[in-house]
Amino acid sequence: MTGASFSYANGQLTVSNTSTNTGSASSLSISVNTTSTDYAAATGSSILKELGFTSDTSATSVSTVGSGTSDIDVTTQANATSALDAIDAAIDQVSAARASIGAQESRFEFSSESIATSIENLESANSAITDVDVASEEAKLASAEVKVQAAVAAASSANDMTQNLLKLLQ
């Protein structure tokens, strides 16, 4: 039995696959090897819901059919037909498993592209926020400095006038 489970904790999406294959038939040996892979999610658990993932998603089960070729008996038409039926059933199981794995792979590719687009958009927005129009800010600073100098000159001139009036009154 093969199964995949998904879990999300602390910003980390974990995909775990386990495989236990048993069974017997005429002549076909099928094995499915799976591994665990970690994917970092950029945002909260809502991204899993948006992408269609649930907390526990199971893959299509695949059973191993036979373990070797020594127990095939095709000496009679009935045995050969039985072996062909077992092989057809095994091929159908493998096809279903491949379709399921392909669908999951497609969802991962879509989520990867979606996250990459989100990261690019966030970086662009951050850049736009932090970038400053340097020329405009320098013009504003120069204007403020001229206004301060004019105000200081006016205050100085006003002080001089007061001093001159006091001298006249003496």
Backbone as a chain_set.jsonl record, in Angstrom:
{"seq": "MTGASFSYANGQLTVSNTSTNTGSASSLSISVNTTSTDYAAATGSSILKELGFTSDTSATSVSTVGSGTSDIDVTTQANATSALDAIDAAIDQVSAARASIGAQESRFEFSSESIATSIENLESANSAITDVDVASEEAKLASAEVKVQAAVAAASSANDMTQNLLKLLQ", "coords": {"N": [[0.851, -1.175, 0.0], [0.621, 2.164, -0.869], [0.986, 5.476, 0.264], [0.454, 9.004, 0.576], [1.099, 11.693, 2.723], [0.289, 14.927, 3.904], [1.486, 17.605, 5.778], [1.369, 20.621, 7.695], [3.237, 22.904, 9.432], [4.47, 25.564, 11.347], [5.132, 27.22, 9.102], [6.119, 25.352, 7.313], [5.683, 23.046, 4.802], [5.21, 19.679, 4.706], [5.726, 16.776, 2.895], [5.074, 13.459, 2.974], [5.753, 10.232, 1.925], [4.915, 6.833, 2.072], [5.669, 3.368, 1.623], [4.509, 0.139, 1.215], [4.671, -2.857, -0.183], [2.944, -5.664, -1.21], [1.809, -8.929, -2.26], [0.721, -11.297, -4.793], [1.026, -12.93, -7.959], [1.061, -14.0, -11.34], [3.38, -13.245, -13.109], [4.546, -10.686, -13.055], [6.523, -8.121, -11.732], [6.334, -5.385, -9.7], [7.517, -2.417, -8.341], [7.369, 0.334, -6.137], [9.072, 3.091, -5.225], [9.366, 5.553, -2.778], [9.965, 8.834, -1.454], [10.624, 11.256, 1.16], [9.88, 14.68, 1.08], [10.54, 18.087, 1.69], [8.832, 21.137, 1.571], [8.999, 24.584, 1.659], [6.593, 26.803, 2.731], [5.45, 29.98, 1.761], [3.574, 31.584, 3.043], [0.849, 31.58, 5.434], [-1.223, 28.76, 6.565], [-3.354, 28.973, 4.878], [-2.561, 28.95, 2.264], [-2.304, 26.285, 1.608], [-4.952, 25.461, 1.472], [-5.833, 27.048, -0.646], [-4.446, 25.889, -2.734], [-5.58, 23.441, -2.876], [-4.812, 21.387, -1.175], [-5.211, 19.094, 1.474], [-5.09, 18.274, 4.984], [-4.51, 15.605, 5.098], [-3.811, 13.742, 2.516], [-4.216, 11.026, 0.404], [-2.362, 8.91, -1.727], [-2.9, 7.017, -4.763], [-3.26, 3.53, -4.293], [-0.827, 1.01, -4.816], [-0.168, -2.268, -5.568], [2.272, -4.787, -5.305], [2.741, -7.081, -7.823], [3.388, -10.315, -7.895], [6.711, -11.722, -7.556], [8.687, -12.594, -9.107], [9.713, -14.462, -12.001], [9.576, -17.159, -11.964], [7.297, -18.539, -11.181], [5.443, -18.591, -13.257], [3.029, -20.048, -15.233], [2.366, -21.034, -18.272], [1.53, -23.13, -19.734], [-0.945, -24.045, -20.395], [-3.884, -22.85, -22.088], [-5.726, -21.623, -20.39], [-4.196, -21.005, -18.094], [-2.376, -19.217, -19.273], [-4.119, -17.194, -20.104], [-5.045, -16.392, -17.607], [-2.639, -15.393, -16.548], [-2.2, -13.261, -18.321], [-4.439, -11.704, -17.671], [-3.789, -11.006, -15.025], [-1.483, -9.536, -15.505], [-2.554, -7.429, -17.051], [-4.214, -6.265, -15.102], [-2.267, -5.423, -13.294], [-0.912, -3.557, -14.885], [-2.96, -1.689, -15.202], [-3.159, -0.82, -12.531], [-0.642, 0.352, -12.181], [-0.814, 2.381, -14.106], [-2.894, 3.932, -13.017], [-1.661, 4.728, -10.639], [0.478, 6.211, -11.664], [-0.957, 8.271, -12.892], [-2.1, 9.493, -10.654], [0.218, 10.313, -9.278], [1.257, 12.021, -11.214], [-0.737, 14.004, -11.221], [-0.408, 15.02, -8.632], [2.213, 15.956, -8.867], [1.817, 17.96, -10.764], [0.251, 19.717, -9.251], [2.148, 20.461, -7.338], [4.031, 21.741, -8.985], [2.459, 23.873, -9.905], [1.956, 25.169, -7.443], [4.561, 25.834, -6.729], [5.266, 27.62, -8.804], [3.358, 29.58, -8.284], [4.116, 30.47, -5.726], [6.678, 31.42, -6.345], [5.997, 33.543, -8.046], [4.592, 35.147, -6.225], [6.669, 35.787, -4.457], [8.334, 37.262, -6.163], [6.606, 39.423, -6.752], [6.306, 40.517, -4.176], [8.958, 41.29, -3.635], [9.264, 43.224, -5.622], [7.334, 45.123, -4.833], [8.391, 45.82, -2.341], [10.802, 46.95, -3.146], [9.849, 49.169, -4.572], [8.719, 50.604, -2.498], [10.915, 51.175, -0.843], [12.683, 52.496, -2.534], [13.741, 55.783, -3.298], [13.042, 58.917, -4.752], [15.743, 60.463, -5.436], [16.651, 62.908, -6.575], [14.383, 64.565, -6.396], [14.065, 64.685, -3.604], [16.466, 65.954, -2.899], [16.063, 68.479, -4.065], [13.914, 69.397, -2.519], [15.213, 69.566, -0.029], [17.167, 71.558, -0.549], [15.48, 73.737, -1.061], [14.268, 74.019, 1.457], [16.526, 74.72, 2.97], [17.181, 77.233, 1.845], [14.915, 78.677, 2.603], [15.222, 78.642, 5.394], [17.607, 80.109, 5.656], [16.715, 82.581, 4.651], [14.816, 83.226, 6.58], [16.455, 83.495, 8.832], [18.021, 85.664, 8.026], [16.015, 87.637, 7.848], [15.207, 87.777, 10.526], [17.564, 88.667, 11.673], [17.809, 91.136, 10.433], [15.552, 92.391, 11.473], [16.31, 92.542, 14.14], [18.466, 94.305, 13.881], [17.142, 96.643, 13.115], [15.707, 97.261, 15.404], [17.788, 97.791, 17.136], [18.871, 100.073, 15.894], [16.748, 101.907, 16.195], [16.734, 102.171, 18.972], [19.173, 103.431, 19.35], [18.683, 105.895, 18.139], [16.851, 106.999, 19.856], [18.322, 107.582, 22.062]], "CA": [[0.0, 0.0, 0.0], [1.391, 3.398, -0.938], [0.178, 6.62, 0.67], [1.157, 10.269, 0.777], [0.433, 12.55, 3.693], [0.756, 16.298, 3.893], [1.288, 18.309, 7.043], [1.855, 21.997, 7.654], [3.505, 23.436, 10.769], [5.506, 26.6, 11.434], [5.554, 27.676, 7.787], [6.803, 24.275, 6.591], [4.825, 22.028, 4.222], [5.942, 18.421, 4.641], [5.08, 15.729, 2.119], [5.69, 12.184, 3.323], [5.208, 9.071, 1.236], [5.377, 5.554, 2.598], [5.366, 2.317, 0.669], [4.584, -1.255, 1.622], [4.147, -3.572, -1.337], [2.81, -7.108, -1.035], [0.869, -9.531, -3.185], [1.287, -12.332, -5.645], [0.323, -13.25, -9.198], [1.805, -14.891, -12.208], [4.705, -13.022, -13.666], [4.985, -9.305, -13.139], [7.019, -7.556, -10.484], [6.239, -3.928, -9.72], [7.872, -1.81, -7.06], [7.251, 1.783, -6.116], [9.905, 3.665, -4.174], [8.996, 6.934, -2.517], [10.827, 9.539, -0.515], [10.019, 12.41, 1.82], [10.382, 15.946, 0.574], [10.035, 19.242, 2.429], [8.617, 22.35, 0.796], [8.742, 25.722, 2.54], [5.478, 27.632, 2.285], [5.783, 31.387, 1.998], [2.601, 32.232, 3.909], [0.176, 30.706, 6.392], [-1.815, 27.512, 6.096], [-4.374, 29.234, 3.868], [-2.017, 28.622, 0.942], [-2.602, 24.878, 1.349], [-6.348, 25.373, 1.064], [-5.936, 27.647, -1.966], [-3.876, 24.976, -3.721], [-6.355, 22.213, -2.886], [-4.247, 20.365, -0.319], [-5.815, 18.922, 2.789], [-4.067, 17.854, 5.94], [-4.163, 14.205, 4.866], [-4.169, 13.333, 1.166], [-3.628, 9.716, 0.129], [-2.1, 8.588, -3.127], [-3.472, 5.763, -5.228], [-2.469, 2.408, -3.797], [-0.241, 0.128, -5.821], [0.276, -3.53, -4.98], [3.251, -5.515, -6.093], [2.179, -8.299, -8.385], [4.435, -11.314, -8.103], [8.052, -11.336, -7.15], [9.662, -13.141, -10.037], [9.131, -15.104, -13.179], [9.672, -18.619, -11.856], [6.018, -19.193, -10.933], [4.533, -18.436, -14.392], [2.675, -21.306, -15.895], [1.613, -20.734, -19.483], [1.46, -24.379, -20.503], [-2.314, -24.211, -20.894], [-4.483, -21.586, -22.491], [-6.373, -21.036, -19.213], [-3.145, -20.39, -17.271], [-1.851, -18.063, -20.005], [-5.147, -16.151, -20.01], [-5.002, -15.907, -16.224], [-1.428, -14.584, -16.41], [-2.445, -12.011, -19.044], [-5.381, -10.906, -16.875], [-3.042, -10.46, -13.886], [-0.592, -8.499, -16.042], [-3.409, -6.287, -17.397], [-4.625, -5.624, -13.845], [-1.092, -4.732, -12.755], [-0.683, -2.383, -15.736], [-3.988, -0.712, -14.834], [-2.785, -0.241, -11.238], [0.508, 1.236, -12.394], [-1.313, 3.556, -14.828], [-3.637, 4.756, -12.055], [-0.683, 5.329, -9.72], [1.203, 7.246, -12.415], [-1.871, 9.405, -13.064], [-2.195, 10.16, -9.352], [1.505, 10.976, -9.024], [1.328, 13.131, -12.165], [-1.62, 15.071, -10.737], [0.247, 15.64, -7.476], [3.368, 16.694, -9.385], [1.284, 19.163, -11.392], [-0.141, 20.63, -8.177], [3.375, 21.007, -6.755], [4.589, 22.696, -9.941], [1.615, 25.068, -9.854], [2.194, 25.882, -6.183], [5.912, 26.388, -6.807], [5.197, 28.797, -9.667], [2.561, 30.584, -7.577], [4.953, 31.02, -4.653], [7.741, 32.204, -6.984], [5.376, 34.792, -8.498], [4.319, 35.943, -5.024], [7.953, 36.302, -3.963], [8.764, 38.31, -7.096], [5.737, 40.582, -6.548], [6.646, 41.121, -2.887], [10.245, 41.967, -3.781], [9.031, 44.416, -6.435], [6.637, 46.096, -3.987], [9.357, 46.279, -1.334], [11.744, 47.827, -3.841], [9.158, 50.422, -4.878], [8.528, 51.327, -1.237], [12.189, 51.64, -0.297], [13.364, 53.399, -3.467], [13.386, 57.186, -3.115], [13.456, 59.78, -5.853], [16.822, 61.225, -4.807], [16.688, 64.275, -7.11], [13.261, 65.297, -5.811], [14.354, 64.927, -2.19], [17.533, 66.96, -2.831], [15.44, 69.774, -4.377], [13.153, 69.789, -1.326], [16.187, 69.943, 0.999], [17.748, 72.854, -0.931], [14.429, 74.735, -0.857], [14.133, 74.219, 2.908], [17.719, 75.439, 3.436], [17.047, 78.629, 1.409], [13.89, 79.288, 3.456], [15.819, 78.839, 6.721], [18.556, 81.226, 5.539], [15.925, 83.81, 4.498], [14.217, 83.518, 7.885], [17.541, 83.963, 9.708], [18.369, 87.013, 7.563], [14.921, 88.529, 8.234], [15.283, 87.958, 11.98], [18.75, 89.49, 11.924], [17.463, 92.482, 9.98], [14.608, 92.931, 12.453], [17.112, 92.88, 15.322], [19.248, 95.493, 13.545], [16.232, 97.79, 13.119], [15.421, 97.564, 16.803], [19.017, 98.399, 17.667], [18.976, 101.416, 15.313], [15.737, 102.743, 16.839], [17.187, 102.447, 20.334], [20.274, 104.398, 19.244], [18.096, 107.187, 17.816], [16.163, 107.498, 21.04], [19.294, 107.928, 23.108]], "C": [[0.891, 1.23, 0.0], [0.481, 4.545, -0.544], [1.037, 7.847, 0.834], [0.385, 11.062, 1.812], [1.092, 13.911, 3.675], [0.516, 16.885, 5.269], [1.92, 19.682, 6.937], [2.028, 22.478, 9.082], [4.634, 24.447, 10.679], [6.031, 27.017, 10.062], [6.228, 26.619, 6.942], [5.768, 23.261, 6.115], [5.654, 20.766, 4.074], [5.105, 17.404, 3.882], [5.805, 14.433, 2.437], [4.985, 11.072, 2.565], [5.771, 7.817, 1.882], [4.943, 4.466, 1.632], [5.543, 0.955, 1.31], [3.919, -2.048, 0.51], [4.122, -5.073, -1.06], [1.85, -7.634, -2.09], [1.527, -10.636, -3.985], [0.414, -12.494, -6.877], [1.274, -14.043, -10.063], [3.219, -14.433, -12.516], [5.258, -11.612, -13.567], [5.416, -8.809, -11.772], [7.016, -6.038, -10.611], [6.671, -3.426, -8.358], [7.792, -0.301, -7.197], [8.079, 2.277, -4.951], [9.528, 5.125, -4.016], [9.936, 7.528, -1.495], [10.038, 10.649, 0.155], [10.677, 13.669, 1.292], [9.758, 17.067, 1.383], [9.931, 20.423, 1.482], [8.306, 23.473, 1.773], [7.606, 26.54, 1.942], [5.749, 29.075, 2.672], [4.817, 32.072, 2.95], [1.955, 31.2, 4.811], [-0.481, 29.51, 5.752], [-2.897, 27.74, 5.058], [-3.875, 28.906, 2.468], [-2.296, 27.16, 0.601], [-4.032, 24.719, 0.862], [-6.53, 25.943, -0.336], [-5.444, 26.692, -3.045], [-4.598, 23.639, -3.754], [-5.782, 21.099, -2.048], [-5.057, 20.282, 0.967], [-4.74, 18.406, 3.719], [-3.673, 16.397, 5.746], [-4.681, 13.79, 3.497], [-3.467, 12.021, 0.868], [-3.455, 9.524, -1.366], [-2.794, 7.283, -3.481], [-2.614, 4.603, -4.753], [-1.998, 1.536, -4.957], [0.222, -1.125, -5.099], [1.297, -4.174, -5.896], [2.623, -6.819, -6.547], [3.322, -9.254, -8.656], [5.787, -10.82, -7.652], [9.097, -11.864, -8.11], [8.96, -13.801, -11.196], [9.104, -16.621, -13.059], [8.318, -19.29, -11.668], [4.997, -18.956, -12.048], [4.298, -19.807, -15.004], [1.791, -20.956, -17.086], [1.482, -21.979, -20.368], [0.062, -24.639, -21.039], [-2.865, -22.838, -21.251], [-5.133, -20.888, -21.3], [-5.343, -20.341, -18.32], [-2.564, -19.149, -17.953], [-2.836, -16.901, -19.955], [-5.17, -15.548, -18.616], [-3.787, -15.009, -15.997], [-1.6, -13.241, -17.121], [-3.409, -11.104, -18.28], [-4.674, -10.256, -15.686], [-2.115, -9.336, -14.342], [-1.398, -7.255, -16.414], [-3.852, -5.529, -16.148], [-3.462, -4.84, -13.241], [-0.785, -3.471, -13.562], [-1.7, -1.29, -15.414], [-3.653, -0.031, -13.505], [-1.623, 0.738, -11.391], [0.062, 2.512, -13.112], [-2.066, 4.494, -13.891], [-2.683, 5.453, -11.089], [0.09, 6.438, -10.417], [0.331, 8.477, -12.62], [-1.985, 10.198, -11.769], [-0.922, 10.935, -9.038], [1.667, 12.17, -9.963], [0.456, 14.301, -11.737], [-0.994, 15.787, -9.551], [1.453, 16.462, -7.918], [2.916, 18.007, -10.02], [0.872, 20.188, -10.343], [1.089, 21.249, -7.525], [4.018, 22.031, -7.686], [3.797, 23.997, -9.927], [1.885, 25.863, -8.583], [3.576, 26.509, -6.173], [5.928, 27.656, -7.654], [4.433, 29.925, -8.985], [3.375, 31.255, -6.477], [6.069, 31.876, -5.244], [7.199, 33.544, -7.483], [5.091, 35.709, -7.319], [5.599, 36.559, -4.481], [8.428, 37.447, -4.854], [7.929, 39.575, -6.913], [6.047, 41.287, -5.236], [7.969, 41.873, -2.96], [10.097, 43.252, -4.592], [8.343, 45.503, -5.615], [7.577, 46.669, -2.936], [10.35, 47.253, -1.955], [11.102, 49.178, -4.136], [8.964, 51.262, -3.619], [9.839, 51.926, -0.761], [12.954, 52.567, -1.23], [12.839, 54.815, -3.273], [13.848, 57.943, -4.347], [14.46, 60.769, -5.28], [16.829, 62.669, -5.29], [15.576, 65.122, -6.5], [13.53, 65.638, -4.349], [15.467, 65.959, -2.017], [16.979, 68.354, -3.118], [14.645, 70.286, -3.184], [14.093, 70.26, -0.218], [16.791, 71.314, 0.695], [16.741, 73.974, -0.711], [14.262, 75.049, 0.627], [15.323, 74.996, 3.455], [17.655, 76.917, 3.058], [16.033, 79.351, 2.291], [14.44, 79.567, 4.851], [16.776, 80.021, 6.686], [17.817, 82.557, 5.408], [15.308, 84.208, 5.831], [15.263, 84.048, 8.851], [17.926, 85.386, 9.323], [17.294, 88.014, 7.963], [14.96, 88.804, 9.728], [16.461, 88.85, 12.335], [18.474, 90.939, 11.549], [16.501, 93.139, 10.962], [15.341, 93.332, 13.722], [17.911, 94.147, 15.076], [18.367, 96.742, 13.586], [15.911, 98.214, 14.545], [16.615, 98.257, 17.436], [19.163, 99.835, 17.162], [17.965, 102.372, 15.944], [16.156, 103.118, 18.249], [18.309, 103.476, 20.319], [19.734, 105.804, 18.96], [17.436, 107.819, 19.04], [17.133, 107.924, 22.129], [19.747, 109.294, 22.977]], "O": [[1.824, 1.317, 0.798], [-0.675, 4.59, -0.966], [2.212, 7.751, 1.188], [-0.845, 11.099, 1.782], [2.298, 14.033, 3.46], [-0.545, 16.681, 5.859], [2.877, 19.887, 6.191], [1.075, 22.465, 9.862], [5.639, 24.208, 10.01], [7.24, 27.154, 9.877], [6.857, 26.954, 5.938], [5.052, 22.678, 6.929], [6.682, 20.771, 3.397], [3.929, 17.196, 4.184], [7.008, 14.315, 2.202], [3.757, 10.99, 2.569], [6.958, 7.749, 2.201], [3.961, 4.626, 0.906], [6.593, 0.652, 1.876], [2.714, -1.914, 0.292], [5.142, -5.673, -0.721], [1.154, -6.855, -2.741], [2.728, -10.879, -3.872], [-0.787, -12.229, -6.841], [2.195, -14.686, -9.558], [4.172, -15.153, -12.22], [6.394, -11.388, -13.986], [4.742, -9.055, -10.772], [7.626, -5.481, -11.524], [6.238, -3.952, -7.333], [8.109, 0.262, -8.245], [7.814, 1.916, -3.804], [9.387, 5.849, -5.001], [10.618, 6.81, -0.764], [8.911, 10.946, -0.242], [11.89, 13.71, 1.085], [8.577, 17.005, 1.725], [10.836, 20.677, 0.687], [7.435, 23.322, 2.629], [7.659, 26.923, 0.773], [6.22, 29.357, 3.774], [5.191, 33.044, 3.606], [2.448, 30.08, 4.941], [-0.328, 29.264, 4.556], [-3.326, 26.786, 4.409], [-4.675, 28.616, 1.578], [-2.503, 26.827, -0.565], [-4.3, 23.939, -0.052], [-7.292, 25.394, -1.133], [-5.973, 26.689, -4.156], [-4.268, 22.784, -4.575], [-6.215, 19.955, -2.185], [-5.53, 21.297, 1.479], [-3.616, 18.133, 3.297], [-2.599, 15.991, 6.191], [-5.871, 13.516, 3.343], [-2.256, 11.908, 1.057], [-4.302, 9.928, -2.163], [-3.224, 6.538, -2.6], [-1.386, 4.674, -4.8], [-2.705, 1.361, -5.95], [0.944, -1.031, -4.106], [1.184, -4.104, -7.12], [2.049, -7.562, -5.751], [4.134, -9.021, -9.551], [5.975, -9.631, -7.397], [10.285, -11.598, -7.933], [7.742, -13.699, -11.34], [8.645, -17.299, -13.978], [8.179, -20.478, -11.955], [3.798, -19.105, -11.814], [5.216, -20.589, -15.251], [0.617, -20.623, -16.927], [1.342, -21.882, -21.587], [-0.107, -25.364, -22.019], [-2.379, -21.809, -20.781], [-5.088, -19.661, -21.217], [-5.577, -19.23, -17.844], [-2.29, -18.146, -17.292], [-2.432, -15.751, -19.784], [-5.3, -14.333, -18.461], [-3.891, -13.981, -15.329], [-1.197, -12.203, -16.595], [-3.226, -9.888, -18.241], [-4.927, -9.093, -15.372], [-1.973, -8.318, -13.664], [-0.971, -6.138, -16.122], [-3.864, -4.298, -16.136], [-3.646, -3.732, -12.738], [-0.439, -2.436, -12.992], [-1.354, -0.11, -15.358], [-3.836, 1.177, -13.358], [-1.626, 1.818, -10.801], [0.511, 3.605, -12.765], [-1.898, 5.711, -13.961], [-2.87, 6.624, -10.759], [0.331, 7.492, -9.828], [0.819, 9.604, -12.532], [-1.969, 11.429, -11.784], [-0.979, 12.079, -8.587], [2.162, 13.219, -9.549], [0.855, 15.458, -11.87], [-1.04, 17.014, -9.466], [1.685, 17.551, -7.394], [3.554, 19.043, -9.837], [1.11, 21.384, -10.512], [1.08, 22.435, -7.193], [4.497, 23.07, -7.231], [4.371, 25.086, -9.935], [2.026, 27.085, -8.629], [3.745, 27.614, -5.657], [6.534, 28.655, -7.268], [4.813, 31.091, -9.094], [3.325, 32.475, -6.32], [6.378, 32.942, -4.711], [7.869, 34.568, -7.355], [5.322, 36.915, -7.4], [5.611, 37.726, -4.088], [8.874, 38.481, -4.356], [8.472, 40.679, -6.917], [6.052, 42.517, -5.179], [8.093, 42.969, -2.413], [10.735, 44.258, -4.282], [8.722, 46.672, -5.689], [7.558, 47.872, -2.672], [10.693, 48.267, -1.348], [11.74, 50.218, -3.968], [9.038, 52.49, -3.67], [9.867, 53.074, -0.317], [13.788, 53.347, -0.773], [11.638, 55.022, -3.103], [14.902, 57.654, -4.914], [14.079, 61.79, -4.707], [17.001, 63.577, -4.477], [15.806, 66.273, -6.127], [13.255, 66.754, -3.908], [15.42, 66.759, -1.083], [17.389, 69.318, -2.473], [14.695, 71.475, -2.868], [13.803, 71.245, 0.461], [16.914, 72.145, 1.595], [17.104, 75.046, -0.227], [14.128, 76.212, 1.007], [15.146, 75.851, 4.322], [18.031, 77.772, 3.86], [16.253, 80.497, 2.685], [14.157, 80.617, 5.429], [16.76, 80.853, 7.594], [18.241, 83.556, 5.989], [15.277, 85.389, 6.176], [14.978, 84.968, 9.618], [18.137, 86.227, 10.197], [17.616, 89.128, 8.376], [14.767, 89.943, 10.153], [16.349, 89.702, 13.215], [18.862, 91.859, 12.269], [16.631, 94.329, 11.25], [15.022, 94.36, 14.32], [18.026, 94.984, 15.971], [18.812, 97.792, 14.048], [15.853, 99.407, 14.844], [16.452, 99.214, 18.194], [19.541, 100.721, 17.929], [18.293, 103.53, 16.202], [15.957, 104.255, 18.676], [18.373, 104.32, 21.213], [20.261, 106.789, 19.477], [17.471, 109.037, 19.219], [16.714, 108.608, 23.063], [20.566, 109.752, 23.773]]}, "num_chains": 1, "name": "protein.A"}
